[in-house]
Structure formats: C-alpha cells, structure tokens
Amino acid sequence: MAGKKTRNEIWFHSIFGALVLAGTVALMLFGVNSSVSTSIGPLLAGLALSIHVFRFGLPWRWLTVLFLASFFVVGLLLGQPGLQWMGGFLAGAQFGVVWRLAAQKTTVKATWTVNGKGIETLSEARKTARQQLDLLDGEGFHRLVVEHGPARFEVAGSLPSKLVCHRNGDAENDFSWAVLQNPGQPEDRSVEVPIGRIEGFIPSRYVNDVGTVDEALKEFLRDPATASLGPEWDTAEIAFDLRLSA
C-alpha cells in the first residue's frame, strides 16, 4: 500500500508540475506585454531554486517560512517577470517533491540503518550506533542517525556533554518529534553546540551528556516505534525547531 501511495504521489506531482510549467511558458511566449528576454531568467531561477529546496529541504522550519515568503515578495517586486518567477517556483516545488519521493522509493531499507549503513540484526545495530556515538566531535563526525522503518533517532553535537538528541516513531511527520530534556539545567541559559559548519545555540535544558544519550539510544533500540515516551522527552513544537543539521 505504501509503495502504491508513493507512485500515485509521484504521478500527481509530476503532472501538476508539468501543467504549471507549460502554462507559465505559454504565458511568457504569448502573454500580453510579456518578454522572453526578461522572463526566462526569473523562470529558470525560480525553477532551479525550488527544486533544490523541496528535494533537500532546509535545516529549520522558520527558514522554510522565510524562503516561501521571499518568493512572493520577489515576485511582486519583479512586476511582469514575477509571474514567471512564481510559476517556476510552483512547478519546481512539484518536481523537487517528485525527486525526493523517487529517491525514497528506490532506496532499499535494511532492518536497521545507522548513518546510512544497512544492518540486519539488533545486536549489530547497537554495536555500530554506540561506536558512531563515541566518534561525535562536532566537526568531522557531528551526527548520529539510527533508523528502523519509519522510526528515527538522531544525535547532533560533540562529546562528552554537548549533545542534542531527538526521536520519532514516524519521521515523515514533522510534528511528532520529541527532544531529550535535561531538567537539571536552568531554562534561561543557552549552550553553543557545534555541528560541522554551523553552531547551534540551544537552551541548556535540551543539551545532554553522552551517558544520558546512550540510555536514550538503548530505549529506542528496544522499542523504536513506541508512542509512550517518558517525561524526559519534550514533544512540544520546539522539538522540531531544535533539530540540527549541516
């Protein structure tokens, strides 16, 4: 059923994107007061940028909102070519989603996946995940991702005590993430957490040490899809906002 649903989504977005692109090109070629020389650039720019964003995403939700708002603002500022800009954006969004769905569809998932490596047994997944956890340095090795079906466990940061930890029983749902809390820390202080090329300033109550994260990892491996999380997990909207990527 999931495979059929994905195929249907791919067809829908492909057809819709093609129709929007065809309509935008027709407007550029035959519309009143339209000019190919001034409209082709905005069309291609909107198409390319939105394909990239909707295929690979953006690290923070607020940045996504800003990105979407900027498209309409730029479209208004461009005048007539702004229609091609926004048409390219809408079509590109569909093609970016198609690309993402196609990539997911062609990826064969193992029972467990640790940082992209397929693993079939729980014991091997535990061993590999613990080894990867011990390598986190905030620079070359700054992220641990463990997957089991739709369930996902993420750790970002550096050892020994600058780690931000998330889990989700259904990672396709952006609003069902939970972030690991450290209630012993003050709520009004932030901690600088390194992750590759960026620095995340995270409220200290959500920054944990390796021992706490290791216990959370064990719990995830025992029951990755559980919906009954303990009080140490915060499921409020901030959980999604605090996910770090680079």
C-alpha positions in Angstrom: 0.0 0.0 0.0 2.8 2.4 0.9 4.5 1.8 -2.5 1.3 2.3 -4.4 0.7 5.6 -2.5 4.2 6.8 -3.3 3.6 6.0 -7.0 0.4 7.9 -7.0 2.0 10.9 -5.3 4.8 10.9 -7.9 2.3 10.9 -10.8 0.2 13.6 -9.2 3.2 16.0 -8.6 4.7 15.2 -12.0 1.5 16.0 -13.9 0.7 19.1 -11.8 4.3 20.4 -12.2 4.3 19.8 -15.9 1.0 21.6 -16.3 2.1 24.6 -14.3 5.4 24.8 -16.2 3.6 24.6 -19.6 1.2 27.3 -18.6 4.0 29.5 -17.4 6.0 29.1 -20.6 2.9 29.8 -22.6 2.2 33.0 -20.7 5.8 34.0 -21.3 5.6 33.4 -25.0 2.1 34.6 -25.8 1.0 36.8 -22.9 0.2 40.4 -23.3 3.3 42.6 -22.7 5.4 39.6 -21.9 9.1 39.4 -23.0 11.1 36.2 -23.3 14.4 38.0 -22.7 13.3 39.4 -19.4 11.2 36.5 -18.2 13.4 33.5 -18.9 15.9 34.3 -16.2 13.3 34.5 -13.4 11.6 31.4 -14.6 14.7 29.3 -14.6 15.9 30.8 -11.3 12.6 30.0 -9.6 12.5 26.5 -11.1 16.1 25.6 -10.0 15.9 27.0 -6.5 12.6 25.5 -5.6 13.6 22.1 -7.0 16.7 22.1 -4.7 14.8 23.3 -1.6 11.9 20.8 -2.0 14.3 17.9 -2.8 16.8 18.5 0.0 14.9 20.7 2.4 16.1 23.5 4.8 17.5 22.9 8.3 14.9 25.0 10.2 11.2 25.5 9.8 11.5 29.3 10.2 13.9 29.4 7.3 11.4 27.5 5.2 8.7 30.1 6.1 11.1 32.9 5.2 12.0 31.2 1.9 8.4 30.9 0.9 7.6 34.5 1.9 10.6 35.8 -0.1 9.4 34.2 -3.3 6.1 36.2 -3.2 7.9 39.4 -2.2 10.4 39.0 -5.1 7.6 38.1 -7.5 5.8 41.3 -6.6 9.0 43.4 -7.0 9.8 41.9 -10.4 6.5 43.0 -11.9 5.5 41.1 -15.1 8.5 38.7 -14.9 7.4 37.9 -11.4 4.7 35.7 -12.8 7.3 33.5 -14.5 9.4 33.6 -11.2 6.4 32.3 -9.2 5.3 29.9 -11.9 8.8 28.4 -12.0 8.7 28.2 -8.2 5.4 26.3 -8.1 6.5 23.9 -10.9 9.9 23.4 -9.3 8.3 22.6 -6.0 6.4 19.7 -7.6 9.5 18.4 -9.4 11.5 18.6 -6.2 8.9 16.6 -4.3 8.9 14.0 -7.2 12.7 13.8 -6.9 12.6 13.2 -3.2 9.8 10.6 -3.4 11.6 8.8 -6.2 14.9 8.7 -4.2 13.0 7.3 -1.2 11.2 4.7 -3.4 14.4 3.3 -4.9 16.2 3.1 -1.6 16.0 -0.5 -0.2 15.9 -0.2 3.6 17.6 -2.8 5.8 16.0 -3.7 9.2 18.2 -1.0 10.8 20.2 1.8 9.3 23.0 3.6 11.2 24.3 6.7 9.5 23.3 5.3 6.1 24.7 1.8 6.7 22.2 -1.0 6.4 22.3 -3.5 9.3 20.1 -6.6 9.8 20.4 -7.5 13.4 19.6 -5.6 16.6 22.9 -6.5 18.3 25.0 -5.2 15.3 22.9 -2.1 15.1 23.5 -1.4 18.8 27.3 -2.0 18.4 27.6 0.2 15.4 25.4 3.0 16.8 27.5 3.1 20.0 30.7 3.2 18.0 29.4 6.1 16.0 28.2 7.9 19.1 31.7 7.7 20.6 33.0 9.5 17.5 30.9 12.6 17.7 33.3 15.6 17.9 31.1 18.4 16.5 33.3 18.7 13.4 34.1 15.8 11.0 31.8 13.5 13.0 28.9 15.5 14.2 25.7 13.4 13.7 24.3 10.0 14.5 21.1 8.8 12.8 19.5 5.4 13.6 16.5 4.3 11.6 14.1 1.4 11.9 11.2 1.5 9.4 9.6 5.0 9.8 11.2 5.4 13.3 14.3 7.6 13.7 16.8 8.5 16.4 19.1 11.5 16.0 22.0 12.9 17.9 23.9 16.0 16.9 26.9 17.8 18.6 30.1 16.8 20.3 31.2 14.6 23.2 31.1 14.5 26.1 28.3 16.8 27.1 27.2 18.9 24.1 24.6 16.6 22.6 21.1 17.3 21.3 19.0 14.2 21.0 15.7 13.5 19.1 13.5 10.6 18.4 10.4 10.0 16.3 8.2 6.9 15.8 7.2 8.3 12.4 9.8 10.6 10.9 7.6 11.5 7.9 5.5 13.5 10.4 7.5 16.7 11.2 5.2 17.5 14.1 5.8 14.3 16.0 9.4 14.7 17.0 10.5 14.6 20.7 13.7 16.2 22.1 15.5 14.8 25.1 15.4 17.1 28.1 18.0 17.7 30.9 15.7 19.1 33.6 18.6 19.8 36.0 19.8 22.7 33.8 18.4 26.3 34.0 15.9 27.2 31.3 17.3 30.7 30.7 20.8 29.7 29.6 22.0 28.7 26.2 24.8 26.3 25.2 26.8 26.6 22.0 26.6 23.2 20.3 29.0 22.7 17.3 27.8 20.7 14.3 30.0 20.8 11.3 30.0 24.2 9.7 27.4 25.7 12.0 26.9 26.5 15.7 23.6 26.0 17.3 22.7 28.0 20.4 20.5 25.5 22.3 18.7 26.1 25.6 20.7 24.2 28.2 17.8 22.1 29.3 18.0 20.3 25.9 21.7 19.7 25.9 22.8 16.3 27.3 25.9 14.3 28.1 26.8 11.0 26.4 25.6 8.8 29.3 22.1 10.2 29.1 22.0 9.9 25.3 23.3 6.4 25.5 20.4 5.4 27.7 18.0 7.1 25.3 19.6 5.1 22.4 19.1 1.8 24.3 15.4 2.6 24.9 15.0 3.5 21.2 16.6 0.2 20.1 14.3 -1.8 22.4 11.1 -0.1 21.1 11.7 2.3 18.2 8.1 2.9 17.3 6.6 3.4 20.8 4.2 6.3 21.3 4.6 6.2 25.1 7.6 8.3 25.8 8.8 9.2 29.4 8.8 12.6 30.9 12.4 13.1 29.8 11.1 13.7 26.3 9.6 17.0 25.3 7.1 16.6 22.4 6.2 20.3 22.1 6.7 22.2 18.9 10.2 23.2 20.0 11.3 19.6 19.4 11.2 20.1 15.7 12.8 23.5 15.8 15.8 22.3 17.7 16.8 19.6 15.2 20.3 20.5 14.0 21.6 19.7 10.5 24.5 20.7 8.4 
